[in-house]
Amino acid sequence: MTIEEIEFELELTGMARDQQLKLLSAVKRDGYDAKLLDKKLRTMGFEPVFSIYDEEEDTHQDKSKA
């Protein structure tokens, strides 16, 4: 996912802008990790939203191998 896509998803959660910026800074510093981002979202009281993209990619890759 791009930073813009991540930012958009964070906006949809209703998260405050300062919290969004902290998470976006972490992504820029450490790279995109869907499971880690979802873990951070859960600790902040939000529903996970990023792991579903990894699951969709895994499913798509599995089908293309068949």
Distance bins in CASP14 RR format, pairs under 12 A and 6 or more apart:
PFRMAT RR
TARGET T0000
AUTHOR 0000-0000-0000
RMODE 2
METHOD distances of the structure
MODEL  1
1 7 0 0 0 0 1 0 0 0 0 0 0
1 8 0 0 0 0 1 0 0 0 0 0 0
1 9 1 0 0 1 0 0 0 0 0 0 0
1 10 0 0 0 0 0 1 0 0 0 0 0
1 24 0 0 0 0 0 1 0 0 0 0 0
1 27 0 0 0 0 1 0 0 0 0 0 0
1 31 0 0 0 0 0 1 0 0 0 0 0
1 32 1 0 1 0 0 0 0 0 0 0 0
1 33 0 0 0 0 0 1 0 0 0 0 0
1 34 1 0 0 1 0 0 0 0 0 0 0
1 37 0 0 0 0 1 0 0 0 0 0 0
1 49 0 0 0 0 0 1 0 0 0 0 0
1 50 1 0 0 1 0 0 0 0 0 0 0
1 51 0 0 0 0 0 1 0 0 0 0 0
1 52 0 0 0 0 0 1 0 0 0 0 0
1 53 1 0 0 1 0 0 0 0 0 0 0
1 54 0 0 0 0 1 0 0 0 0 0 0
1 56 0 0 0 0 0 1 0 0 0 0 0
1 57 0 0 0 0 0 1 0 0 0 0 0
2 8 0 0 0 0 1 0 0 0 0 0 0
2 9 0 0 0 0 0 1 0 0 0 0 0
2 24 0 0 0 0 0 1 0 0 0 0 0
2 27 0 0 0 0 0 1 0 0 0 0 0
2 28 0 0 0 0 0 1 0 0 0 0 0
2 31 0 0 0 0 0 1 0 0 0 0 0
2 32 0 0 0 0 1 0 0 0 0 0 0
2 53 0 0 0 0 0 1 0 0 0 0 0
3 9 0 0 0 0 0 1 0 0 0 0 0
3 10 0 0 0 0 0 1 0 0 0 0 0
3 20 0 0 0 0 0 1 0 0 0 0 0
3 21 0 0 0 0 0 1 0 0 0 0 0
3 23 0 0 0 0 0 1 0 0 0 0 0
3 24 1 0 0 1 0 0 0 0 0 0 0
3 25 0 0 0 0 0 1 0 0 0 0 0
3 26 0 0 0 0 0 1 0 0 0 0 0
3 27 1 0 0 1 0 0 0 0 0 0 0
3 28 1 0 0 1 0 0 0 0 0 0 0
3 29 0 0 0 0 0 1 0 0 0 0 0
3 31 0 0 0 0 1 0 0 0 0 0 0
3 32 0 0 0 0 1 0 0 0 0 0 0
4 10 0 0 0 0 0 1 0 0 0 0 0
4 11 0 0 0 0 0 1 0 0 0 0 0
4 24 0 0 0 0 1 0 0 0 0 0 0
4 27 0 0 0 0 0 1 0 0 0 0 0
5 11 0 0 0 0 0 1 0 0 0 0 0
5 12 0 0 0 0 0 1 0 0 0 0 0
5 24 0 0 0 0 0 1 0 0 0 0 0
5 27 0 0 0 0 0 1 0 0 0 0 0
5 32 0 0 0 0 1 0 0 0 0 0 0
5 34 0 0 0 0 0 1 0 0 0 0 0
5 37 0 0 0 0 0 1 0 0 0 0 0
5 49 0 0 0 0 0 1 0 0 0 0 0
5 50 0 0 0 0 1 0 0 0 0 0 0
5 53 0 0 0 0 1 0 0 0 0 0 0
6 12 0 0 0 0 0 1 0 0 0 0 0
6 13 0 0 0 0 0 1 0 0 0 0 0
6 15 0 0 0 0 0 1 0 0 0 0 0
6 20 0 0 0 0 1 0 0 0 0 0 0
6 21 0 0 0 0 0 1 0 0 0 0 0
6 23 1 0 0 1 0 0 0 0 0 0 0
6 24 1 0 0 1 0 0 0 0 0 0 0
6 25 0 0 0 0 0 1 0 0 0 0 0
6 26 0 0 0 0 0 1 0 0 0 0 0
6 27 1 0 1 0 0 0 0 0 0 0 0
6 28 0 0 0 0 1 0 0 0 0 0 0
6 31 0 0 0 0 0 1 0 0 0 0 0
6 32 1 0 0 1 0 0 0 0 0 0 0
6 33 0 0 0 0 0 1 0 0 0 0 0
6 34 0 0 0 0 1 0 0 0 0 0 0
6 37 1 0 0 1 0 0 0 0 0 0 0
6 38 0 0 0 0 0 1 0 0 0 0 0
6 40 0 0 0 0 0 1 0 0 0 0 0
6 41 0 0 0 0 0 1 0 0 0 0 0
6 49 0 0 0 0 1 0 0 0 0 0 0
6 50 1 0 0 1 0 0 0 0 0 0 0
6 53 0 0 0 0 0 1 0 0 0 0 0
7 13 0 0 0 0 0 1 0 0 0 0 0
7 15 0 0 0 0 0 1 0 0 0 0 0
7 17 0 0 0 0 0 1 0 0 0 0 0
7 19 0 0 0 0 0 1 0 0 0 0 0
7 20 1 0 0 1 0 0 0 0 0 0 0
7 21 0 0 0 0 1 0 0 0 0 0 0
7 23 0 0 0 0 1 0 0 0 0 0 0
7 24 1 0 0 1 0 0 0 0 0 0 0
7 25 0 0 0 0 0 1 0 0 0 0 0
7 27 0 0 0 0 1 0 0 0 0 0 0
7 28 0 0 0 0 0 1 0 0 0 0 0
7 32 0 0 0 0 0 1 0 0 0 0 0
7 37 0 0 0 0 0 1 0 0 0 0 0
8 14 0 0 0 0 0 1 0 0 0 0 0
8 15 0 0 0 0 0 1 0 0 0 0 0
8 20 0 0 0 0 0 1 0 0 0 0 0
8 24 0 0 0 0 0 1 0 0 0 0 0
8 49 0 0 0 0 0 1 0 0 0 0 0
8 50 0 0 0 0 0 1 0 0 0 0 0
9 15 0 0 0 0 1 0 0 0 0 0 0
9 20 0 0 0 0 1 0 0 0 0 0 0
9 23 0 0 0 0 0 1 0 0 0 0 0
9 24 0 0 0 0 0 1 0 0 0 0 0
9 27 0 0 0 0 0 1 0 0 0 0 0
9 32 0 0 0 0 0 1 0 0 0 0 0
9 34 0 0 0 0 0 1 0 0 0 0 0
9 37 0 0 0 0 1 0 0 0 0 0 0
9 38 0 0 0 0 0 1 0 0 0 0 0
9 41 0 0 0 0 1 0 0 0 0 0 0
9 46 0 0 0 0 0 1 0 0 0 0 0
9 47 0 0 0 0 0 1 0 0 0 0 0
9 48 0 0 0 0 0 1 0 0 0 0 0
9 49 1 0 1 0 0 0 0 0 0 0 0
9 50 1 0 0 1 0 0 0 0 0 0 0
9 51 0 0 0 0 0 1 0 0 0 0 0
9 52 0 0 0 0 0 1 0 0 0 0 0
9 53 0 0 0 0 1 0 0 0 0 0 0
10 16 0 0 0 0 1 0 0 0 0 0 0
10 17 0 0 0 0 1 0 0 0 0 0 0
10 18 0 0 0 0 0 1 0 0 0 0 0
10 19 1 0 0 1 0 0 0 0 0 0 0
10 20 1 0 1 0 0 0 0 0 0 0 0
10 21 0 0 0 0 1 0 0 0 0 0 0
10 22 0 0 0 0 0 1 0 0 0 0 0
10 23 1 0 0 1 0 0 0 0 0 0 0
10 24 1 0 0 1 0 0 0 0 0 0 0
10 25 0 0 0 0 0 1 0 0 0 0 0
10 26 0 0 0 0 0 1 0 0 0 0 0
10 27 0 0 0 0 1 0 0 0 0 0 0
10 37 0 0 0 0 1 0 0 0 0 0 0
10 38 0 0 0 0 0 1 0 0 0 0 0
10 40 0 0 0 0 0 1 0 0 0 0 0
10 41 0 0 0 0 1 0 0 0 0 0 0
10 44 0 0 0 0 0 1 0 0 0 0 0
10 46 0 0 0 0 1 0 0 0 0 0 0
10 47 0 0 0 0 0 1 0 0 0 0 0
10 49 0 0 0 0 1 0 0 0 0 0 0
10 50 0 0 0 0 1 0 0 0 0 0 0
11 17 0 0 0 0 1 0 0 0 0 0 0
11 19 0 0 0 0 0 1 0 0 0 0 0
11 20 1 0 0 1 0 0 0 0 0 0 0
11 21 0 0 0 0 0 1 0 0 0 0 0
11 23 0 0 0 0 0 1 0 0 0 0 0
11 24 0 0 0 0 0 1 0 0 0 0 0
11 46 0 0 0 0 0 1 0 0 0 0 0
11 49 0 0 0 0 0 1 0 0 0 0 0
12 20 0 0 0 0 0 1 0 0 0 0 0
12 41 0 0 0 0 0 1 0 0 0 0 0
12 46 0 0 0 0 0 1 0 0 0 0 0
12 47 0 0 0 0 0 1 0 0 0 0 0
12 49 1 0 0 1 0 0 0 0 0 0 0
12 50 0 0 0 0 0 1 0 0 0 0 0
13 19 0 0 0 0 1 0 0 0 0 0 0
13 20 0 0 0 0 1 0 0 0 0 0 0
13 23 0 0 0 0 0 1 0 0 0 0 0
13 37 0 0 0 0 0 1 0 0 0 0 0
13 38 0 0 0 0 0 1 0 0 0 0 0
13 40 0 0 0 0 0 1 0 0 0 0 0
13 41 1 0 0 1 0 0 0 0 0 0 0
13 42 0 0 0 0 0 1 0 0 0 0 0
13 44 0 0 0 0 1 0 0 0 0 0 0
13 45 0 0 0 0 1 0 0 0 0 0 0
13 46 1 0 1 0 0 0 0 0 0 0 0
13 47 1 0 0 1 0 0 0 0 0 0 0
13 48 0 0 0 0 1 0 0 0 0 0 0
13 49 1 0 0 1 0 0 0 0 0 0 0
13 50 0 0 0 0 0 1 0 0 0 0 0
14 20 0 0 0 0 1 0 0 0 0 0 0
14 41 0 0 0 0 0 1 0 0 0 0 0
14 44 0 0 0 0 0 1 0 0 0 0 0
14 45 0 0 0 0 0 1 0 0 0 0 0
14 46 1 0 0 1 0 0 0 0 0 0 0
14 47 0 0 0 0 0 1 0 0 0 0 0
14 49 0 0 0 0 0 1 0 0 0 0 0
15 21 0 0 0 0 1 0 0 0 0 0 0
15 22 0 0 0 0 1 0 0 0 0 0 0
15 23 1 0 0 1 0 0 0 0 0 0 0
15 24 0 0 0 0 0 1 0 0 0 0 0
15 37 0 0 0 0 0 1 0 0 0 0 0
15 40 0 0 0 0 0 1 0 0 0 0 0
15 41 0 0 0 0 1 0 0 0 0 0 0
15 44 1 0 0 1 0 0 0 0 0 0 0
15 45 0 0 0 0 1 0 0 0 0 0 0
15 46 1 0 0 1 0 0 0 0 0 0 0
15 47 0 0 0 0 0 1 0 0 0 0 0
15 49 0 0 0 0 0 1 0 0 0 0 0
16 22 0 0 0 0 1 0 0 0 0 0 0
16 23 0 0 0 0 0 1 0 0 0 0 0
16 44 0 0 0 0 1 0 0 0 0 0 0
16 45 0 0 0 0 0 1 0 0 0 0 0
16 46 0 0 0 0 0 1 0 0 0 0 0
17 23 0 0 0 0 0 1 0 0 0 0 0
17 24 0 0 0 0 0 1 0 0 0 0 0
18 24 0 0 0 0 0 1 0 0 0 0 0
18 25 0 0 0 0 0 1 0 0 0 0 0
18 44 0 0 0 0 0 1 0 0 0 0 0
19 25 0 0 0 0 0 1 0 0 0 0 0
19 26 0 0 0 0 0 1 0 0 0 0 0
19 40 0 0 0 0 1 0 0 0 0 0 0
19 41 0 0 0 0 1 0 0 0 0 0 0
19 43 0 0 0 0 0 1 0 0 0 0 0
19 44 1 0 0 1 0 0 0 0 0 0 0
19 45 0 0 0 0 0 1 0 0 0 0 0
19 46 0 0 0 0 1 0 0 0 0 0 0
20 26 0 0 0 0 0 1 0 0 0 0 0
20 27 0 0 0 0 0 1 0 0 0 0 0
20 37 0 0 0 0 0 1 0 0 0 0 0
20 40 0 0 0 0 0 1 0 0 0 0 0
20 41 0 0 0 0 0 1 0 0 0 0 0
20 44 0 0 0 0 0 1 0 0 0 0 0
20 46 0 0 0 0 0 1 0 0 0 0 0
21 27 0 0 0 0 0 1 0 0 0 0 0
21 28 0 0 0 0 0 1 0 0 0 0 0
22 28 0 0 0 0 0 1 0 0 0 0 0
22 29 0 0 0 0 0 1 0 0 0 0 0
22 37 0 0 0 0 0 1 0 0 0 0 0
22 40 0 0 0 0 1 0 0 0 0 0 0
22 41 0 0 0 0 0 1 0 0 0 0 0
22 44 0 0 0 0 1 0 0 0 0 0 0
23 29 0 0 0 0 0 1 0 0 0 0 0
23 30 0 0 0 0 0 1 0 0 0 0 0
23 31 0 0 0 0 0 1 0 0 0 0 0
23 32 0 0 0 0 0 1 0 0 0 0 0
23 33 0 0 0 0 0 1 0 0 0 0 0
23 36 0 0 0 0 0 1 0 0 0 0 0
23 37 1 0 0 1 0 0 0 0 0 0 0
23 38 0 0 0 0 0 1 0 0 0 0 0
23 39 0 0 0 0 0 1 0 0 0 0 0
23 40 1 0 0 1 0 0 0 0 0 0 0
23 41 0 0 0 0 1 0 0 0 0 0 0
23 43 0 0 0 0 0 1 0 0 0 0 0
23 44 0 0 0 0 1 0 0 0 0 0 0
23 46 0 0 0 0 0 1 0 0 0 0 0
23 49 0 0 0 0 0 1 0 0 0 0 0
23 50 0 0 0 0 0 1 0 0 0 0 0
24 30 0 0 0 0 0 1 0 0 0 0 0
24 31 0 0 0 0 0 1 0 0 0 0 0
24 32 0 0 0 0 0 1 0 0 0 0 0
24 37 0 0 0 0 0 1 0 0 0 0 0
24 40 0 0 0 0 0 1 0 0 0 0 0
25 31 0 0 0 0 0 1 0 0 0 0 0
25 40 0 0 0 0 0 1 0 0 0 0 0
26 32 0 0 0 0 1 0 0 0 0 0 0
26 33 0 0 0 0 1 0 0 0 0 0 0
26 36 0 0 0 0 1 0 0 0 0 0 0
26 37 0 0 0 0 1 0 0 0 0 0 0
26 39 0 0 0 0 0 1 0 0 0 0 0
26 40 1 0 0 1 0 0 0 0 0 0 0
26 41 0 0 0 0 0 1 0 0 0 0 0
27 33 0 0 0 0 1 0 0 0 0 0 0
27 34 0 0 0 0 0 1 0 0 0 0 0
27 36 0 0 0 0 1 0 0 0 0 0 0
27 37 1 0 0 1 0 0 0 0 0 0 0
27 40 0 0 0 0 0 1 0 0 0 0 0
27 50 0 0 0 0 1 0 0 0 0 0 0
29 36 0 0 0 0 0 1 0 0 0 0 0
30 36 1 0 0 1 0 0 0 0 0 0 0
30 37 0 0 0 0 1 0 0 0 0 0 0
30 40 0 0 0 0 0 1 0 0 0 0 0
31 37 0 0 0 0 1 0 0 0 0 0 0
32 38 0 0 0 0 0 1 0 0 0 0 0
32 50 0 0 0 0 1 0 0 0 0 0 0
32 51 0 0 0 0 0 1 0 0 0 0 0
32 53 0 0 0 0 1 0 0 0 0 0 0
32 54 0 0 0 0 1 0 0 0 0 0 0
33 39 0 0 0 0 1 0 0 0 0 0 0
33 40 0 0 0 0 1 0 0 0 0 0 0
33 50 0 0 0 0 1 0 0 0 0 0 0
33 51 0 0 0 0 0 1 0 0 0 0 0
33 53 0 0 0 0 0 1 0 0 0 0 0
33 54 0 0 0 0 1 0 0 0 0 0 0
34 40 0 0 0 0 0 1 0 0 0 0 0
34 41 0 0 0 0 0 1 0 0 0 0 0
34 48 0 0 0 0 1 0 0 0 0 0 0
34 49 0 0 0 0 1 0 0 0 0 0 0
34 50 1 1 0 0 0 0 0 0 0 0 0
34 51 1 0 1 0 0 0 0 0 0 0 0
34 52 0 0 0 0 1 0 0 0 0 0 0
34 53 1 0 0 1 0 0 0 0 0 0 0
34 54 1 0 1 0 0 0 0 0 0 0 0
34 55 0 0 0 0 1 0 0 0 0 0 0
34 56 0 0 0 0 0 1 0 0 0 0 0
34 57 0 0 0 0 1 0 0 0 0 0 0
34 58 0 0 0 0 0 1 0 0 0 0 0
35 41 0 0 0 0 0 1 0 0 0 0 0
35 42 0 0 0 0 0 1 0 0 0 0 0
35 48 0 0 0 0 1 0 0 0 0 0 0
35 49 0 0 0 0 0 1 0 0 0 0 0
35 50 1 0 0 1 0 0 0 0 0 0 0
35 51 1 0 1 0 0 0 0 0 0 0 0
35 52 0 0 0 0 0 1 0 0 0 0 0
35 53 0 0 0 0 0 1 0 0 0 0 0
35 54 1 0 0 1 0 0 0 0 0 0 0
35 55 0 0 0 0 0 1 0 0 0 0 0
36 42 0 0 0 0 0 1 0 0 0 0 0
36 43 0 0 0 0 0 1 0 0 0 0 0
36 48 0 0 0 0 0 1 0 0 0 0 0
36 50 0 0 0 0 1 0 0 0 0 0 0
36 51 0 0 0 0 1 0 0 0 0 0 0
36 54 0 0 0 0 0 1 0 0 0 0 0
37 43 0 0 0 0 0 1 0 0 0 0 0
37 44 0 0 0 0 0 1 0 0 0 0 0
37 46 0 0 0 0 0 1 0 0 0 0 0
37 48 0 0 0 0 1 0 0 0 0 0 0
37 49 0 0 0 0 1 0 0 0 0 0 0
37 50 1 0 1 0 0 0 0 0 0 0 0
37 51 0 0 0 0 1 0 0 0 0 0 0
37 52 0 0 0 0 0 1 0 0 0 0 0
37 53 0 0 0 0 0 1 0 0 0 0 0
37 54 0 0 0 0 0 1 0 0 0 0 0
38 44 0 0 0 0 0 1 0 0 0 0 0
38 45 0 0 0 0 0 1 0 0 0 0 0
38 46 0 0 0 0 1 0 0 0 0 0 0
38 47 0 0 0 0 1 0 0 0 0 0 0
38 48 1 1 0 0 0 0 0 0 0 0 0
38 49 1 0 0 1 0 0 0 0 0 0 0
38 50 1 0 1 0 0 0 0 0 0 0 0
38 51 1 0 1 0 0 0 0 0 0 0 0
38 52 0 0 0 0 1 0 0 0 0 0 0
38 53 0 0 0 0 0 1 0 0 0 0 0
38 54 0 0 0 0 1 0 0 0 0 0 0
38 55 0 0 0 0 0 1 0 0 0 0 0
39 45 0 0 0 0 0 1 0 0 0 0 0
39 46 0 0 0 0 0 1 0 0 0 0 0
39 48 1 0 0 1 0 0 0 0 0 0 0
39 49 0 0 0 0 0 1 0 0 0 0 0
39 50 0 0 0 0 1 0 0 0 0 0 0
39 51 0 0 0 0 1 0 0 0 0 0 0
40 46 0 0 0 0 1 0 0 0 0 0 0
40 48 0 0 0 0 1 0 0 0 0 0 0
40 49 0 0 0 0 0 1 0 0 0 0 0
40 50 0 0 0 0 1 0 0 0 0 0 0
40 51 0 0 0 0 0 1 0 0 0 0 0
41 47 1 0 0 1 0 0 0 0 0 0 0
41 48 1 0 1 0 0 0 0 0 0 0 0
41 49 1 0 0 1 0 0 0 0 0 0 0
41 50 1 0 0 1 0 0 0 0 0 0 0
41 51 0 0 0 0 1 0 0 0 0 0 0
42 48 1 0 1 0 0 0 0 0 0 0 0
42 49 0 0 0 0 0 1 0 0 0 0 0
42 50 0 0 0 0 0 1 0 0 0 0 0
42 51 0 0 0 0 0 1 0 0 0 0 0
48 54 0 0 0 0 0 1 0 0 0 0 0
48 55 0 0 0 0 0 1 0 0 0 0 0
49 55 0 0 0 0 0 1 0 0 0 0 0
50 56 0 0 0 0 0 1 0 0 0 0 0
50 57 0 0 0 0 0 1 0 0 0 0 0
51 57 0 0 0 0 0 1 0 0 0 0 0
51 58 0 0 0 0 0 1 0 0 0 0 0
52 58 0 0 0 0 0 1 0 0 0 0 0
52 59 0 0 0 0 0 1 0 0 0 0 0
53 59 0 0 0 0 0 1 0 0 0 0 0
53 60 0 0 0 0 0 1 0 0 0 0 0
54 60 0 0 0 0 0 1 0 0 0 0 0
54 61 0 0 0 0 0 1 0 0 0 0 0
55 61 0 0 0 0 0 1 0 0 0 0 0
55 62 0 0 0 0 0 1 0 0 0 0 0
56 62 0 0 0 0 0 1 0 0 0 0 0
56 63 0 0 0 0 0 1 0 0 0 0 0
57 63 0 0 0 0 0 1 0 0 0 0 0
57 64 0 0 0 0 0 1 0 0 0 0 0
58 64 0 0 0 0 0 1 0 0 0 0 0
58 65 0 0 0 0 0 1 0 0 0 0 0
59 65 0 0 0 0 0 1 0 0 0 0 0
59 66 0 0 0 0 0 1 0 0 0 0 0
60 66 0 0 0 0 0 1 0 0 0 0 0
END
